Amino acid sequence: MPFTRWFTALLLALTLVVTGCAATPPSPYQQVQQESTQRNAPAAVAREATQGSEFNRFFPPEGDGYERIYVQEKKGFAEAKLKKDGKDLAMLAISDTISLPDAAAKFQNSTTTIAGYPALEIGTTQTAILVANRYQVKVLSRDPSFSASDRRAWIEKFDLAGLAQLAQ
């Protein structure tokens, strides 16, 4: 019996050493990470991008039965839900286009303005403007009753002059 215990212990120890020292294959995620960093890909968000928390003070205030609920805030972006009577009506957003120059470029051919800033209708549910050639202010309908004219009116409720000052 002692030989069996000794042999079992030795076999167990040997198994642990062999399996513990075996090389593990690289994770597919690790490989993708390595490939993407080798391409010298630019950072997703520019270092100069404004912190999302800086944008909160420029959002329209609550009132007249409307609730503004901040839902996302990260470098270069902030977003809030607009609710009334418990119903999601729209999403309000400010983004710093310094990280996405193409987002600002699309306003160059705009033929309409809101509050003096170039404006775009994106599809049937989004309205956006470009403030100080840098910050995109966007309102997205989440309810069919929230129309393009509602989106334009809510864009005008942002502190656009304050946001323009932030760009300087």
DSSP file with accessible surface (Angstrom, degrees, kcal/mol):
  #  RESIDUE AA STRUCTURE BP1 BP2  ACC     N-H-->O    O-->H-N    N-H-->O    O-->H-N    TCO  KAPPA ALPHA  PHI   PSI    X-CA   Y-CA   Z-CA
    1    1 A M     >        0   0  161      0, 0.0     4,-2.0     0, 0.0     5,-0.2   0.000 360.0 360.0 360.0 -40.5    0.0    0.0    0.0
    2    2 A P  H  >  +     0   0  104      0, 0.0     4,-2.6     0, 0.0     5,-0.2   0.872 360.0  53.9 -62.2 -34.9    2.8    2.5    0.8
    3    3 A F  H  > S+     0   0  138      2,-0.2     4,-3.2     1,-0.2     5,-0.2   0.916 107.2  51.2 -63.6 -39.7    4.2    2.0   -2.7
    4    4 A T  H  > S+     0   0   77      2,-0.2     4,-2.7     1,-0.2     5,-0.2   0.921 112.3  45.5 -64.2 -43.5    0.8    2.8   -4.3
    5    5 A R  H  X S+     0   0  189     -4,-2.0     4,-2.7     2,-0.2    -1,-0.2   0.926 115.3  47.1 -64.3 -44.9    0.5    6.0   -2.3
    6    6 A W  H  X S+     0   0  154     -4,-2.6     4,-2.4     2,-0.2    -2,-0.2   0.929 114.3  47.0 -63.2 -43.9    4.0    7.0   -3.1
    7    7 A F  H  X S+     0   0  103     -4,-3.2     4,-2.7     2,-0.2    -2,-0.2   0.917 112.7  49.7 -64.2 -42.3    3.5    6.2   -6.8
    8    8 A T  H  X S+     0   0   80     -4,-2.7     4,-2.7    -5,-0.2    -2,-0.2   0.923 111.6  48.5 -62.8 -44.1    0.2    8.1   -6.9
    9    9 A A  H  X S+     0   0   60     -4,-2.7     4,-2.6     2,-0.2    -2,-0.2   0.917 113.0  47.8 -63.1 -42.3    1.8   11.1   -5.2
   10   10 A L  H  X S+     0   0   87     -4,-2.4     4,-2.6     2,-0.2    -2,-0.2   0.926 112.4  48.6 -64.9 -43.7    4.7   11.0   -7.7
   11   11 A L  H  X S+     0   0   89     -4,-2.7     4,-2.5     2,-0.2    -2,-0.2   0.916 112.5  48.8 -63.4 -42.2    2.4   10.7  -10.7
   12   12 A L  H  X S+     0   0  106     -4,-2.7     4,-2.4     2,-0.2    -2,-0.2   0.934 112.6  47.6 -63.6 -45.6    0.2   13.6   -9.4
   13   13 A A  H  X S+     0   0   51     -4,-2.6     4,-2.3     1,-0.2    -2,-0.2   0.922 112.6  49.2 -62.6 -43.2    3.3   15.8   -8.9
   14   14 A L  H  X S+     0   0  102     -4,-2.6     4,-2.5     2,-0.2     5,-0.2   0.915 110.3  51.0 -63.6 -41.7    4.7   14.9  -12.3
   15   15 A T  H  X S+     0   0   70     -4,-2.5     4,-2.7     1,-0.2     5,-0.3   0.919 110.6  49.1 -61.7 -43.5    1.3   15.6  -14.0
   16   16 A L  H  X S+     0   0  111     -4,-2.4     4,-2.3     2,-0.2     5,-0.2   0.906 112.1  48.2 -63.7 -41.5    1.1   19.1  -12.3
   17   17 A V  H  X S+     0   0   88     -4,-2.3     4,-1.6    -5,-0.2    -2,-0.2   0.942 114.6  45.4 -64.1 -46.4    4.7   19.9  -13.3
   18   18 A V  H  X S+     0   0   93     -4,-2.5     4,-0.6     1,-0.2    -2,-0.2   0.947 119.4  39.1 -66.6 -47.6    4.1   18.9  -16.9
   19   19 A T  H  < S+     0   0   89     -4,-2.7     3,-0.4    -5,-0.2    -1,-0.2   0.855 114.8  53.7 -73.7 -32.1    0.7   20.6  -17.3
   20   20 A G  H  < S+     0   0   64     -4,-2.3    -1,-0.2    -5,-0.3    -2,-0.2   0.807 112.4  43.9 -71.4 -28.0    1.7   23.7  -15.4
   21   21 A C  H  < S+     0   0  106     -4,-1.6    -1,-0.2    -5,-0.2    -2,-0.2   0.504  87.0 113.8 -94.7  -5.9    4.8   24.3  -17.5
   22   22 A A  S  < S-     0   0   59     -4,-0.6     2,-0.2    -3,-0.4    -3,-0.0  -0.425  74.5-111.1 -69.1 141.0    3.1   23.7  -20.8
   23   23 A A        -     0   0  100     -2,-0.1    -1,-0.1     1,-0.0    -2,-0.1  -0.530  28.4-139.0 -71.8 134.6    2.9   26.7  -23.1
   24   24 A T        -     0   0  123     -2,-0.2     3,-0.1     1,-0.1    -1,-0.0  -0.754  23.8-108.0 -94.1 142.6   -0.7   27.9  -23.5
   25   25 A P        -     0   0  113      0, 0.0    -1,-0.1     0, 0.0     2,-0.0  -0.356  44.0 -96.4 -65.9 149.3   -1.7   29.1  -27.0
   26   26 A P        -     0   0   93      0, 0.0     0, 0.0     0, 0.0     0, 0.0  -0.356  41.1-105.5 -67.1 147.8   -2.1   32.8  -27.4
   27   27 A S     >  -     0   0   46      1,-0.1     4,-2.0    -3,-0.1     5,-0.2  -0.428  20.4-127.2 -68.2 143.5   -5.6   34.2  -27.0
   28   28 A P  H  > S+     0   0   86      0, 0.0     4,-2.1     0, 0.0     5,-0.2   0.860 113.0  55.4 -61.9 -29.6   -7.3   35.3  -30.3
   29   29 A Y  H  > S+     0   0  192      2,-0.2     4,-2.5     1,-0.2     5,-0.2   0.893 104.5  52.4 -68.7 -37.5   -7.9   38.7  -28.7
   30   30 A Q  H  > S+     0   0  120      2,-0.2     4,-2.4     1,-0.2    -1,-0.2   0.909 109.0  50.2 -64.5 -40.2   -4.2   39.0  -27.9
   31   31 A Q  H  X S+     0   0  102     -4,-2.0     4,-2.6     2,-0.2    -2,-0.2   0.929 111.1  47.8 -65.1 -44.8   -3.4   38.3  -31.5
   32   32 A V  H  X S+     0   0   86     -4,-2.1     4,-2.7     2,-0.2     5,-0.2   0.921 111.4  51.6 -62.4 -42.6   -5.9   40.9  -32.8
   33   33 A Q  H  X S+     0   0  118     -4,-2.5     4,-2.1     1,-0.2     5,-0.2   0.934 110.9  47.7 -59.7 -44.2   -4.6   43.5  -30.3
   34   34 A Q  H  X S+     0   0  110     -4,-2.4     4,-1.7     1,-0.2    -2,-0.2   0.929 112.6  48.6 -64.8 -42.8   -1.0   42.9  -31.5
   35   35 A E  H  X S+     0   0   85     -4,-2.6     4,-0.8     1,-0.2    -1,-0.2   0.909 112.1  48.5 -64.9 -40.9   -2.0   43.2  -35.1
   36   36 A S  H  <>S+     0   0   35     -4,-2.7     5,-1.0     1,-0.2     3,-0.3   0.868 112.2  47.6 -71.6 -33.2   -3.9   46.4  -34.6
   37   37 A T  H ><5S+     0   0   79     -4,-2.1     3,-1.1    -5,-0.2    -1,-0.2   0.797 105.3  59.9 -78.9 -23.2   -1.2   48.1  -32.6
   38   38 A Q  H 3<5S+     0   0  127     -4,-1.7    -1,-0.2     1,-0.2    -2,-0.2   0.737  95.1  63.8 -74.2 -19.3    1.4   47.1  -35.2
   39   39 A R  T 3<5S-     0   0  171     -4,-0.8    -1,-0.2    -3,-0.3    -2,-0.1   0.408 108.5-123.1 -81.4   0.4   -0.4   49.0  -37.9
   40   40 A N  T < 5 -     0   0  145     -3,-1.1    -3,-0.1     1,-0.2    -2,-0.1   0.902  42.6-174.2  56.8  39.6    0.2   52.3  -36.0
   41   41 A A      < -     0   0   60     -5,-1.0    -1,-0.2     1,-0.1     3,-0.1  -0.406  25.9-109.9 -64.1 140.6   -3.5   52.8  -35.9
   42   42 A P        -     0   0  119      0, 0.0    -1,-0.1     0, 0.0     4,-0.0  -0.319  41.5 -87.7 -69.4 158.9   -4.4   56.2  -34.4
   43   43 A A        -     0   0   83      1,-0.1     3,-0.1     2,-0.1     4,-0.0  -0.317  31.9-125.0 -62.9 147.6   -6.1   56.4  -31.0
   44   44 A A  S    S+     0   0   93      1,-0.2     2,-0.5    -3,-0.1    -1,-0.1   0.851 100.1  34.9 -64.6 -34.2   -9.8   56.1  -31.1
   45   45 A V  S    S-     0   0   59      4,-0.0    -1,-0.2    55,-0.0    31,-0.1  -0.987  93.1-118.8-125.2 126.7  -10.2   59.4  -29.2
   46   46 A A    >   -     0   0   19     -2,-0.5     3,-1.7     1,-0.1    53,-0.1  -0.291  18.8-124.6 -62.5 145.8   -7.7   62.3  -29.7
   47   47 A R  T 3  S+     0   0  211      1,-0.3    -1,-0.1    52,-0.0    52,-0.0   0.839 111.7  55.4 -59.1 -32.2   -5.7   63.3  -26.7
   48   48 A E  T 3  S+     0   0  126     50,-0.1    -1,-0.3     2,-0.1    -2,-0.1   0.489  80.3 124.1 -81.7  -4.1   -7.0   66.9  -27.2
   49   49 A A    <   -     0   0    7     -3,-1.7     2,-0.2     1,-0.1    28,-0.1  -0.289  69.6-107.5 -60.5 142.2  -10.7   65.8  -27.1
   50   50 A T        -     0   0   19     25,-0.1    26,-3.2    26,-0.1    46,-0.2  -0.478  35.7-105.3 -70.3 139.4  -12.8   67.6  -24.5
   51   51 A Q    >>  -     0   0   98     24,-0.3     3,-1.5    -2,-0.2     4,-0.5  -0.413  25.5-125.8 -63.3 138.6  -13.8   65.5  -21.5
   52   52 A G  H >> S+     0   0    0      1,-0.3     3,-1.5     2,-0.2     4,-0.7   0.834 107.6  64.8 -56.9 -33.9  -17.5   64.5  -21.7
   53   53 A S  H >4 S+     0   0   57      1,-0.3     3,-0.6     2,-0.2     4,-0.4   0.802  92.4  64.1 -63.4 -24.7  -18.2   66.0  -18.2
   54   54 A E  H <4 S+     0   0   80     -3,-1.5     3,-0.4     1,-0.2    -1,-0.3   0.763  97.7  56.7 -67.6 -25.6  -17.4   69.4  -19.7
   55   55 A F  H X< S+     0   0    0     -3,-1.5     3,-2.2    -4,-0.5     4,-0.5   0.739  83.3  82.6 -78.5 -24.1  -20.4   69.2  -22.0
   56   56 A N  G X< S+     0   0   33     -4,-0.7     3,-1.3    -3,-0.6    -1,-0.2   0.850  84.4  58.7 -54.9 -37.2  -23.0   68.6  -19.3
   57   57 A R  G 3  S+     0   0  156     -4,-0.4    -1,-0.3    -3,-0.4    -2,-0.1   0.670 101.6  57.0 -69.5 -12.5  -23.4   72.3  -18.5
   58   58 A F  G <  S+     0   0    7     -3,-2.2   101,-2.4    -4,-0.1    -1,-0.3   0.549  82.7 103.8 -96.1  -7.1  -24.4   73.1  -22.1
   59   59 A F  S <  S-     0   0   10     -3,-1.3    99,-0.0    -4,-0.5     9,-0.0  -0.381  86.3 -90.4 -71.1 153.5  -27.3   70.7  -22.3
   60   60 A P        -     0   0    1      0, 0.0    98,-0.1     0, 0.0    -1,-0.1  -0.316  47.4-111.5 -61.8 145.3  -30.8   72.1  -22.1
   61   61 A P        -     0   0   97      0, 0.0     2,-0.1     0, 0.0     5,-0.1  -0.315  31.0-103.5 -73.7 161.0  -32.2   72.4  -18.6
   62   62 A E        +     0   0  105      6,-0.1     2,-0.2     3,-0.0     5,-0.2  -0.407  63.5 111.3 -74.2 161.7  -35.1   70.3  -17.3
   63   63 A G  B >   +A   66   0A  38      3,-1.5     3,-2.2    -2,-0.1     0, 0.0  -0.788  41.4  59.1 151.2 168.2  -38.5   71.9  -17.1
   64   64 A D  T 3  S-     0   0  143      1,-0.3     3,-0.1    -2,-0.2    -2,-0.0   0.842 130.4 -52.1  53.7  35.4  -42.0   72.0  -18.4
   65   65 A G  T 3  S+     0   0   53      1,-0.3    20,-0.7    19,-0.1     2,-0.4   0.427 109.8 126.9  85.8  -2.6  -42.5   68.3  -17.6
   66   66 A Y  E <   -AB  63  84A  53     -3,-2.2    -3,-1.5    18,-0.2     2,-0.4  -0.732  44.1-156.3 -91.8 139.2  -39.3   67.3  -19.4
   67   67 A E  E     - B   0  83A  88     16,-3.3    16,-2.6    -2,-0.4     2,-0.5  -0.914   2.3-156.8-111.0 139.1  -36.6   65.2  -17.7
   68   68 A R  E     - B   0  82A  55     -2,-0.4     2,-0.5    14,-0.2    14,-0.2  -0.976  13.3-175.8-115.5 119.3  -33.0   65.2  -18.8
   69   69 A I  E     - B   0  81A  58     12,-2.3    12,-3.2    -2,-0.5     2,-0.3  -0.953  21.3-136.3-121.4 113.6  -31.2   62.0  -17.7
   70   70 A Y  E     + B   0  80A  80     -2,-0.5    10,-0.3    10,-0.3     3,-0.1  -0.515  30.1 167.9 -69.0 130.1  -27.5   61.7  -18.5
   71   71 A V  E     +     0   0A  67      8,-2.4     2,-0.3     1,-0.3     9,-0.2   0.613  58.7  23.7-118.8 -22.3  -26.7   58.3  -19.8
   72   72 A Q  E     + B   0  79A  83      7,-1.7     7,-2.7   -20,-0.1    -1,-0.3  -0.983  51.8 169.3-151.5 138.3  -23.2   58.4  -21.2
   73   73 A E  E     + B   0  78A  97     -2,-0.3     2,-0.3     5,-0.2     5,-0.2  -0.935  18.9 139.6-149.9 117.5  -20.2   60.5  -20.6
   74   74 A K  E >   - B   0  77A 116      3,-2.7     3,-2.6    -2,-0.3   -22,-0.1  -0.933  62.6 -56.0-148.9 172.1  -16.7   59.8  -21.9
   75   75 A K  T 3  S+     0   0   73     -2,-0.3   -24,-0.3     1,-0.3   -25,-0.1  -0.318 125.9   6.9 -56.8 123.7  -13.8   61.6  -23.4
   76   76 A G  T 3  S+     0   0    8    -26,-3.2    20,-2.7    19,-0.1     2,-0.3   0.441 123.9  65.2  86.1   3.2  -15.1   63.5  -26.4
   77   77 A F  E <   +BC  74  95A  40     -3,-2.6    -3,-2.7    18,-0.2     2,-0.3  -0.990  45.0 175.8-160.8 141.7  -18.8   62.7  -25.9
   78   78 A A  E     -BC  73  94A   0     16,-2.1    16,-2.3    -2,-0.3     2,-0.3  -0.985  12.0-175.0-145.0 146.6  -21.8   63.2  -23.6
   79   79 A E  E     -BC  72  93A  35     -7,-2.7    -8,-2.4    -2,-0.3    -7,-1.7  -0.996   3.8-175.0-144.7 144.6  -25.4   62.0  -24.1
   80   80 A A  E     -BC  70  92A   0     12,-2.8    12,-3.3    -2,-0.3     2,-0.3  -0.985  23.0-124.6-139.0 149.3  -28.7   62.4  -22.2
   81   81 A K  E     -BC  69  91A  67    -12,-3.2   -12,-2.3    -2,-0.3     2,-0.6  -0.702  17.4-145.8 -87.2 145.8  -32.2   61.0  -22.6
   82   82 A L  E     +BC  68  90A   2      8,-3.1     7,-2.9    -2,-0.3     8,-1.5  -0.964  27.1 176.8-112.1 119.4  -35.1   63.4  -22.9
   83   83 A K  E     -BC  67  88A  48    -16,-2.6   -16,-3.3    -2,-0.6     2,-0.3  -0.916  17.5-176.9-124.5 151.8  -38.2   62.1  -21.2
   84   84 A K  E >  S-BC  66  87A  68      3,-1.9     3,-2.0    -2,-0.3   -18,-0.2  -0.966  78.2  -5.2-146.9 130.2  -41.7   63.4  -20.6
   85   85 A D  T 3  S-     0   0  152    -20,-0.7     3,-0.1    -2,-0.3   -19,-0.1   0.862 129.9 -57.9  54.8  36.9  -44.4   61.5  -18.7
   86   86 A G  T 3  S+     0   0   53      1,-0.2     2,-0.4     0, 0.0    -1,-0.3   0.475 111.3 122.6  77.8   1.2  -42.0   58.5  -18.4
   87   87 A K  E <   -C   84   0A 106     -3,-2.0    -3,-1.9    56,-0.0     2,-0.7  -0.828  65.6-125.5-101.9 132.1  -41.7   58.2  -22.2
   88   88 A D  E     +C   83   0A  57     -2,-0.4    -5,-0.2    -5,-0.2     3,-0.1  -0.657  36.5 167.4 -72.4 115.9  -38.3   58.4  -24.0
   89   89 A L  E     -     0   0A  15     -7,-2.9    53,-3.2    -2,-0.7    54,-1.1   0.824  55.3 -17.2 -96.9 -42.0  -38.7   61.1  -26.6
   90   90 A A  E     -CD  82 141A   0     -8,-1.5    -8,-3.1    51,-0.3     2,-0.4  -0.979  51.1-119.1-158.2 166.1  -35.2   61.8  -27.7
   91   91 A M  E     -CD  81 140A  15     49,-2.3    49,-2.6    -2,-0.3     2,-0.4  -0.957  24.7-156.9-112.1 135.6  -31.5   61.5  -27.2
   92   92 A L  E     +CD  80 139A   1    -12,-3.3   -12,-2.8    -2,-0.4     2,-0.3  -0.945  19.8 175.4-112.3 134.0  -29.4   64.7  -26.8
   93   93 A A  E     -CD  79 138A   6     45,-2.6    45,-2.8    -2,-0.4     2,-0.4  -0.992  24.6-167.0-144.6 148.2  -25.7   64.5  -27.6
   94   94 A I  E     -CD  78 137A   0    -16,-2.3   -16,-2.1    -2,-0.3     2,-0.4  -0.999  18.3-179.5-128.6 131.7  -22.6   66.6  -27.9
   95   95 A S  E     -CD  77 136A  25     41,-2.4    41,-2.7    -2,-0.4     2,-0.7  -0.982  28.6-126.9-134.0 147.0  -19.5   65.1  -29.4
   96   96 A D  E >   - D   0 135A   6    -20,-2.7     3,-1.0    -2,-0.4     4,-0.2  -0.816  15.9-161.6 -90.0 115.6  -16.0   66.5  -30.1
   97   97 A T  G >  S+     0   0    8     37,-2.7     3,-0.7    -2,-0.7     7,-0.3   0.450  70.4  96.3 -81.4   2.8  -15.2   66.0  -33.8
   98   98 A I  G 3  S+     0   0   61      1,-0.3    -1,-0.2    36,-0.2   -50,-0.1   0.824  88.9  46.6 -60.5 -27.8  -11.5   66.5  -33.2
   99   99 A S  G <  S+     0   0   29     -3,-1.0    -1,-0.3     1,-0.2    -2,-0.2   0.687 121.6  36.8 -84.1 -20.9  -11.3   62.7  -33.1
  100  100 A L    X>  +     0   0  114     -3,-0.7     3,-1.7    -4,-0.2     4,-0.9  -0.686  63.2 176.3-132.4  78.4  -13.4   62.3  -36.2
  101  101 A P  H 3> S+     0   0   90      0, 0.0     4,-2.4     0, 0.0     3,-0.4   0.817  80.2  64.3 -55.9 -29.8  -12.6   65.0  -38.7
  102  102 A D  H 3> S+     0   0  139      1,-0.2     4,-1.5     2,-0.2    -5,-0.0   0.826  94.7  60.2 -63.4 -30.2  -15.0   63.4  -41.2
  103  103 A A  H <4 S+     0   0   17     -3,-1.7    -1,-0.2    -6,-0.2     4,-0.2   0.886 110.7  40.0 -64.8 -37.3  -17.9   64.1  -38.8
  104  104 A A  H >< S+     0   0   18     -4,-0.9     3,-1.7    -3,-0.4     4,-0.3   0.874 109.0  61.2 -76.8 -37.2  -17.1   67.9  -39.1
  105  105 A A  H >< S+     0   0   38     -4,-2.4     3,-1.9     1,-0.3     4,-0.4   0.816  89.9  68.6 -61.8 -30.9  -16.4   67.7  -42.8
  106  106 A K  T 3< S+     0   0   88     -4,-1.5     3,-0.4     1,-0.3    -1,-0.3   0.725  93.3  60.3 -65.3 -15.8  -19.9   66.6  -43.6
  107  107 A F  T X  S+     0   0    5     -3,-1.7     3,-1.8    -4,-0.2    -1,-0.3   0.597  80.1  87.2 -84.9 -10.8  -21.3   70.0  -42.6
  108  108 A Q  T <  S+     0   0  159     -3,-1.9    -1,-0.2    -4,-0.3    -2,-0.1   0.837  93.0  41.9 -59.3 -34.0  -19.2   71.9  -45.2
  109  109 A N  T 3  S+     0   0  142     -3,-0.4    -1,-0.3    -4,-0.4    -2,-0.1   0.238  84.3 134.8 -98.6  14.2  -21.9   71.5  -47.8
  110  110 A S    <   -     0   0   29     -3,-1.8    10,-0.1     1,-0.1    -3,-0.1  -0.396  34.8-172.1 -66.2 136.9  -24.8   72.2  -45.5
  111  111 A T        +     0   0  139      8,-0.2     2,-0.3    -2,-0.1    -1,-0.1   0.416  65.2  64.7-107.5  -2.0  -27.3   74.6  -47.0
  112  112 A T  E     -E  119   0A  77      7,-0.6     7,-2.6     2,-0.0     2,-0.3  -0.855  62.2-161.1-121.1 158.1  -29.4   75.0  -43.8
  113  113 A T  E     -E  118   0A  95     -2,-0.3     2,-0.4     5,-0.3    16,-0.0  -0.948  10.2-158.1-133.8 155.9  -28.6   76.5  -40.4
  114  114 A I  E >  S-E  117   0A   9      3,-2.3     3,-2.2    -2,-0.3    -2,-0.0  -0.992  87.7 -12.1-131.1 124.9  -30.0   76.3  -36.9
  115  115 A A  T 3  S-     0   0   55     -2,-0.4    -1,-0.1     1,-0.3    45,-0.0   0.803 131.2 -55.4  54.7  31.0  -29.2   79.2  -34.5
  116  116 A G  T 3  S+     0   0   62      1,-0.3    -1,-0.3     3,-0.0     3,-0.0   0.462 115.3 111.9  85.7   1.7  -26.6   80.3  -37.1
  117  117 A Y  E <  S-E  114   0A  52     -3,-2.2    -3,-2.3     1,-0.0    -1,-0.3  -0.840  79.1 -95.2-108.8 146.3  -24.7   77.0  -37.2
  118  118 A P  E     -E  113   0A  39      0, 0.0    12,-1.6     0, 0.0     2,-0.3  -0.321  49.4-161.9 -60.1 137.8  -24.6   74.6  -40.2
  119  119 A A  E     -EF 112 129A   2     -7,-2.6    -7,-0.6    10,-0.2     2,-0.3  -0.885  14.6-167.9-127.5 154.2  -27.2   71.9  -39.8
  120  120 A L  E     - F   0 128A  38      8,-2.6     8,-2.5    -2,-0.3     2,-0.6  -0.996  18.2-142.8-138.3 144.0  -28.0   68.5  -41.2
  121  121 A E  E     - F   0 127A  83     -2,-0.3     2,-0.7     6,-0.2     6,-0.2  -0.935  21.5-160.3 -99.1 123.9  -31.0   66.2  -41.2
  122  122 A I  E >>  - F   0 126A  45      4,-2.8     4,-1.2    -2,-0.6     3,-0.8  -0.919  57.5 -45.8-110.9 107.8  -29.6   62.6  -40.9
  123  123 A G  T 34 S-     0   0   66     -2,-0.7     0, 0.0     1,-0.2     0, 0.0  -0.343  97.1 -56.2  65.3-148.1  -32.2   60.2  -42.1
  124  124 A T  T 34 S+     0   0  126      1,-0.1    -1,-0.2    -3,-0.1    24,-0.1   0.423 133.3  46.0-107.4   0.6  -35.6   60.8  -40.7
  125  125 A T  T <4 S+     0   0   57     -3,-0.8    16,-3.0     1,-0.1     2,-0.4   0.405  97.7  69.6-125.4   2.1  -34.8   60.7  -37.0
  126  126 A Q  E  <  -FG 122 140A  45     -4,-1.2    -4,-2.8    14,-0.2     2,-0.4  -0.976  43.6-178.9-132.0 140.6  -31.7   62.9  -36.4
  127  127 A T  E     +FG 121 139A   0     12,-2.2    12,-2.7    -2,-0.4     2,-0.3  -0.997  16.2 175.9-131.5 136.0  -30.8   66.5  -36.6
  128  128 A A  E     -FG 120 138A   0     -8,-2.5    -8,-2.6    -2,-0.4     2,-0.3  -0.971  14.3-166.7-141.0 153.5  -27.3   67.9  -36.0
  129  129 A I  E     -FG 119 137A   0      8,-2.3     8,-2.2    -2,-0.3     2,-0.5  -0.922  20.6-130.0-131.4 162.4  -25.4   71.1  -36.0
  130  130 A L  E     - G   0 136A   7    -12,-1.6     2,-0.5    -2,-0.3     3,-0.4  -0.964  21.6-157.8-115.9 117.9  -21.7   71.9  -35.9
  131  131 A V  E >> S- G   0 135A   0      4,-3.6     4,-2.6    -2,-0.5     3,-2.1  -0.839  72.3 -14.1-100.3 127.7  -20.7   74.5  -33.4
  132  132 A A  T 34 S-     0   0   41     -2,-0.5    -1,-0.2     1,-0.3   -15,-0.0   0.809 115.0 -74.0  54.6  35.2  -17.4   76.4  -33.8
  133  133 A N  T 34 S+     0   0  136     -3,-0.4    -1,-0.3     1,-0.1     3,-0.1   0.727 131.3  62.5  53.4  24.3  -16.2   73.9  -36.5
  134  134 A R  T <4 S+     0   0   52     -3,-2.1   -37,-2.7     1,-0.3     2,-0.5   0.583  81.7  64.1-140.5 -46.4  -15.6   71.4  -33.7
  135  135 A Y  E  <  -DG  96 131A   1     -4,-2.6    -4,-3.6   -39,-0.2     2,-0.5  -0.818  58.8-152.5-102.5 126.2  -18.6   70.3  -31.6
  136  136 A Q  E     -DG  95 130A  13    -41,-2.7   -41,-2.4    -2,-0.5     2,-0.5  -0.824   7.6-164.4 -93.9 126.0  -21.5   68.3  -33.1
  137  137 A V  E     -DG  94 129A   0     -8,-2.2    -8,-2.3    -2,-0.5     2,-0.4  -0.957  16.4-179.2-109.5 125.5  -24.8   68.8  -31.2
  138  138 A K  E     -DG  93 128A  40    -45,-2.8   -45,-2.6    -2,-0.5     2,-0.4  -0.976  21.4-165.3-133.2 141.4  -27.3   66.1  -32.2
  139  139 A V  E     -DG  92 127A   0    -12,-2.7   -12,-2.2    -2,-0.4     2,-0.5  -0.997  12.2-166.1-124.0 127.4  -30.9   65.3  -31.3
  140  140 A L  E     -DG  91 126A  18    -49,-2.6   -49,-2.3    -2,-0.4   -14,-0.2  -0.961  19.5-127.4-117.4 123.0  -32.2   61.9  -32.2
  141  141 A S  E     +D   90   0A  12    -16,-3.0   -51,-0.3    -2,-0.5   -52,-0.1  -0.467  26.6 174.9 -66.9 135.9  -35.9   61.1  -32.1
  142  142 A R  S    S+     0   0  130    -53,-3.2   -52,-0.2     1,-0.2    -1,-0.1   0.379  70.1  50.0-117.7  -3.1  -36.8   58.0  -30.0
  143  143 A D  S >  S-     0   0   30    -54,-1.1     3,-2.1     3,-0.1    -1,-0.2  -0.997  81.7-127.9-135.6 138.6  -40.6   58.4  -30.3
  144  144 A P  T 3  S+     0   0  134      0, 0.0    -1,-0.1     0, 0.0   -55,-0.0   0.787 108.1  62.6 -58.9 -25.2  -42.5   59.0  -33.6
  145  145 A S  T 3  S+     0   0   77      1,-0.1     2,-1.1     2,-0.1   -56,-0.1   0.672  81.8  88.4 -75.0 -13.8  -44.2   62.0  -32.1
  146  146 A F  S <  S-     0   0    9     -3,-2.1    -3,-0.1   -57,-0.2    -1,-0.1  -0.725  72.0-166.9 -89.4 100.2  -40.9   63.8  -31.7
  147  147 A S     >  -     0   0   46     -2,-1.1     4,-2.4     1,-0.1     5,-0.2  -0.169  36.5 -98.1 -87.1 176.2  -40.6   65.5  -35.1
  148  148 A A  H  > S+     0   0   30      1,-0.2     4,-2.4     2,-0.2     5,-0.2   0.878 125.5  53.0 -61.1 -38.4  -37.8   67.3  -37.0
  149  149 A S  H  > S+     0   0   66      2,-0.2     4,-2.3     1,-0.2    -1,-0.2   0.882 107.7  51.4 -68.1 -33.5  -39.2   70.6  -35.8
  150  150 A D  H  > S+     0   0   57      2,-0.2     4,-2.4     1,-0.2    -2,-0.2   0.921 109.4  50.7 -64.6 -42.8  -39.0   69.4  -32.2
  151  151 A R  H  X S+     0   0    8     -4,-2.4     4,-2.1     2,-0.2    -2,-0.2   0.928 110.7  48.1 -62.1 -43.7  -35.4   68.3  -32.8
  152  152 A R  H  X S+     0   0   95     -4,-2.4     4,-1.9     1,-0.2    -1,-0.2   0.926 110.8  51.5 -62.5 -42.8  -34.5   71.8  -34.1
  153  153 A A  H  X S+     0   0   41     -4,-2.3     4,-0.6     1,-0.2    -1,-0.2   0.899 110.5  48.4 -62.4 -39.4  -36.2   73.5  -31.2
  154  154 A W  H >X S+     0   0   13     -4,-2.4     3,-0.6     1,-0.2     4,-0.5   0.858 106.1  56.7 -72.4 -32.0  -34.3   71.3  -28.7
  155  155 A I  H >< S+     0   0    0     -4,-2.1     3,-1.5     1,-0.2    -1,-0.2   0.930 104.2  54.0 -61.5 -40.9  -31.0   72.0  -30.4
  156  156 A E  H 3< S+     0   0  114     -4,-1.9    -1,-0.2     1,-0.3     4,-0.2   0.718  98.8  64.3 -67.6 -17.9  -31.7   75.7  -29.9
  157  157 A K  H << S+     0   0   93     -3,-0.6    -1,-0.3    -4,-0.6    -2,-0.2   0.626  82.3  96.3 -81.4 -14.3  -32.2   75.1  -26.2
  158  158 A F  S << S-     0   0    8     -3,-1.5     2,-1.9    -4,-0.5     3,-0.2  -0.394  93.6-107.5 -65.3 154.7  -28.5   74.0  -25.8
  159  159 A D     >  +     0   0   80   -101,-2.4     4,-2.0     1,-0.2     5,-0.1  -0.599  52.8 166.5 -82.0  81.0  -26.1   76.7  -24.6
  160  160 A L  H  >  +     0   0   13     -2,-1.9     4,-2.5    -4,-0.2    -1,-0.2   0.870  69.5  53.7 -71.7 -36.0  -24.6   77.0  -28.0
  161  161 A A  H  > S+     0   0   67     -3,-0.2     4,-1.8     2,-0.2    -1,-0.2   0.918 110.6  47.7 -64.7 -41.3  -22.7   80.2  -27.3
  162  162 A G  H  > S+     0   0   16      1,-0.2     4,-1.5     2,-0.2    -2,-0.2   0.909 111.1  50.9 -64.2 -41.1  -21.1   78.7  -24.2
  163  163 A L  H  X S+     0   0    0     -4,-2.0     4,-1.0     1,-0.2    -2,-0.2   0.904 107.2  53.6 -64.0 -40.9  -20.2   75.6  -26.2
  164  164 A A  H >< S+     0   0   14     -4,-2.5     3,-0.5     1,-0.2     4,-0.4   0.886 106.2  53.8 -60.8 -37.9  -18.6   77.8  -28.9
  165  165 A Q  H >< S+     0   0  122     -4,-1.8     3,-1.2     1,-0.2    -1,-0.2   0.844 100.1  60.9 -64.5 -34.4  -16.5   79.5  -26.2
  166  166 A L  H 3< S+     0   0   42     -4,-1.5    -1,-0.2     1,-0.3    -2,-0.2   0.823  96.4  61.4 -62.0 -29.9  -15.2   76.1  -25.1
  167  167 A A  T <<        0   0   27     -4,-1.0    -1,-0.3    -3,-0.5    -2,-0.2   0.679 360.0 360.0 -71.0 -17.6  -13.7   75.6  -28.6
  168  168 A Q    <         0   0  176     -3,-1.2    -3,-0.0    -4,-0.4   -36,-0.0  -0.403 360.0 360.0 -88.3 360.0  -11.4   78.6  -28.1
